[in-house]
């Protein structure tokens, strides 16, 4: 990326100064029954750490936060605060809820930048657990189990850890150095990370058990794109039907949003060249979907030089899953929205490059309207499903018809293979980062219960 593009990806939201943070914290009413805590998926003790911050006790504040969260600097930036903690703050009744997310970010950043706190490393005598995947779920399981006294090793296929935090959320919303800091903190707690290690290819779950692990956690997320079957036309002829048909997945100018965002990050890190991203400067880009990922993809497309970006959504604004704040930011940056719309045709040239789309808008009780619009790229933010490499290489591990791993409630998160647990996106509980953390914390407790029970039975049998 050139200097202007790098500047465009600088973090857009500024942090508090110390004085501003303390002043904001002092607005907290410290409710006896804190609704903000009820609104937090991981039950963060918000009034307690905000109270410590209001007195300037930064060490106490971060210590309270870290009892519940392994990713405070991340959550402070990307959580759906308006729907969770802040959305439940009683001060919101007057239109000014406490800015909890920004306060959490300030405390976490202050702690990291000043090396304020240090957790004592718990002796790792309770058991040995392997974690596959270093995304939000894997990091949370690893951190929680490490604090419980388990020796934890993470196996990550990428060169960098973080999963969606690193490759799915743009730099301007979540700087990658922030993610790296959180990873380093986990390592300081005694968690061992094996990067560039692809479980299901280089090693297997059976290999991990043979190495002496008592349990294995799978938190590999989603990687296989869902597809849309949109008719493709070339020189007045439909080429997406019949023998040898060309499908949407065959067109290099159509990409899954997560794939697009990942490539942009790899280009920024110097692992790929700019010409390996199939979105040229001046391109006319259409993004299908209206969640936060669609907002990220559309705003990123503008930052890398797209001339125009439109989001296409088959419902109205009240049905979008994106946060209103993310929508507002996208509008401010020039993203256009086509409600009640869908692509009916894709037109390509002899090189299978997209030239036009046929867009149909059909609102309730109105006649549909079709428009033919110039287009160069289509980005699909419509979800994905898990890869199946680990399932194919692990006996006794079952998934459902959508490739999601099947788990049980007791012990929470255990799959159909004894001792193998899973959580987050890979089991179909797709949601926000903090919801992935919420699920992972429950799985960590399930793993601890399972390993303890197995060891107790073995001791009795001896």
ABEGO torsion letter per residue (X at the ends): XBAAAAAAABBABBBBBAAAAAAAAAABAGBABBAAAAABAAGBBAAAAAAAAAAGBAAAAAAAAAAABABAAAAAAABBAAABAAAABAAAAAGBBBBAAAAAAAAAAAAAAAGABBBBBBBBAAEBBBBBEABAAAAAAAAAAAAAGBBBBBBBABABBGEAAAAABBAAABBAAAAAAAAAAAAAAGBBBBBGBBBGAABBAAAAAAAGBABBBBBAEBABBBBBBBBBBBGGBBAABEBGBBBAAABAABBBAAAAAAAAAAAAAGABBAAABABBBGBBBBBBEABAAAAAAAAAAAAAGBABBBBBBABBAAABABBAAAAAAAAAAGBBBBBGBBBABBBBBAAGBBABBBBBBBBBGBBBBBBBBBBABBBBBAEBBBBAAAAAABBGBBBBAAGBBBBBAOBBGBBABBGBBBBEAAAGBBBBAAAAAAAAAAAAAAAAAAAAAAAAAAAAAX
